[in-house]
Structure formats: C-alpha cells, structure tokens
Amino acid sequence: MEQQLRAAFYQCICDSSRRRTLSRHAYLHRRQVSLRHYLSKGISETDQKKLETNSAFLFDIIESRMRDFPRLLSVQGVMIPQLHDWGILEHGKNARNLYGRLSGDVHGKPWRTDVWRSISQRESRAFQTPTLLRKDLREYIDSLTRVTDLCCTMTLGVNEDIITSVPAVSSSLVNERRVESLREFGMELAASRLCRILGAMGSRARAVSRT
C-alpha cells in the first residue's frame, strides 16, 4: 500500500498542472516548507518535457535535495491528504485508518503480534502449536481486499486521461465487464471510480454526436 501511495504521488508531481496545485506543507528542521515552492526550483521547460516521457527523471532533477526530500513526505501527513486533494485517492480518512492499522502490524505493536493474538484468543493453549485462527484469516482477507481496492482506485485516478483518450484502453474496460468484476471481488471504490470515468466518457461522446 505504501509503495502504491508513493508511486501515485511521485507520478502526479511530474505533471506541471498538479505540481502547481500542491496544497500541502511539510516540516523540515522545525521549519514549514511549501512543497509547491520546493518542487518548482530547478524544473525548466526542457526538464518538464523529459518528465512527460520519463517520470523517473524527477529524481535526477532533485538529486541535490534528495537527502531532505524523503523527510518532507510523510505518508499519512502529506501524501494521503494531497492525493485526496487531487482527487486521486478518495475516502482519505479510510486510507489513513487502514494505513495506521497495517503500520501496527509492520512495526510490531504488542497487541498486533501473533503471540498476543494467540494469548488473547486461545489463552488455555497459548504455547501449544498454533492452529489457524478464523478471525485472523477473515481480517487478513478483508485488509487485502481493502488495500487492493484503494490501489486500483489510485491507478484509475492517475491514468484517467489515458483511459478516456485511448480507445483501445477504454473499450477493453467496457467489453471485459470490469465494473462487474470489481464488484464481485468486493472492490466497491474501484468499481465506482471506473463507472464514473466510463459514464463521463459516454456523456462527452453523446455531446459530440449532438454537436
């Protein structure tokens, strides 16, 4: 989830129009830093053209500032709310809650460890060979579905222009019944996002035909 959030954020700041609308501030050495101003330094028109064809070029541009750059970009404090402001990540609060819960697993909060789960759920057999805990399995599947849903939603948001402008892509999404497939897998956010994109395309097509 974190890698997808970072990828979506970096891809967006390669777009000059989105870079101009960066609304979030960060803190470096207790000093407030405007990300919009920070990223506008040193990006020429020639650099922007390179960014449009190769987003990885961004890191060449800001290489001299890379030591400070990661410290400015808190996932929960900057990336998630900024992606929400851009409309790439809907339901930002839900994303922050999910990210925070998963962070508890990664960073070993006591009540999120396997040992704690085993003691709390099977106290009388806590130190015997563990067996499958249905509650944990259900929680894992739910978390996996929610993460996949959020990641698909972000991918659709970042690539909306491609979806709407390249017929081969949009027709594939329609013909293969992607909206229905997403809903079958419990990915309601991605299904709703794709449905809106395709609906907007249909509205524009009808407007053009009337004209």
Secondary structure, 3 states (H helix, E strand, C coil): CHHHHHHHHHHHHCCHHHHHCCCCEEEECCEEEEHHHHHHCCCCHHHHHHHHHCCCHHHHHCHHHCCCHHHHCCHHHHHHHHHHHHCCCCCHHHHHHHHHHHHHHHCCCHHHCHHHHHHHHCHHHCCCCCCCCHHHHHHHHHHHHHHHHHHHHHHHHHCHHHHHHCHHHHHHHHHCCHHHHHHHCCCHHHHHHHHHHHHHHHHHHHHHHHC
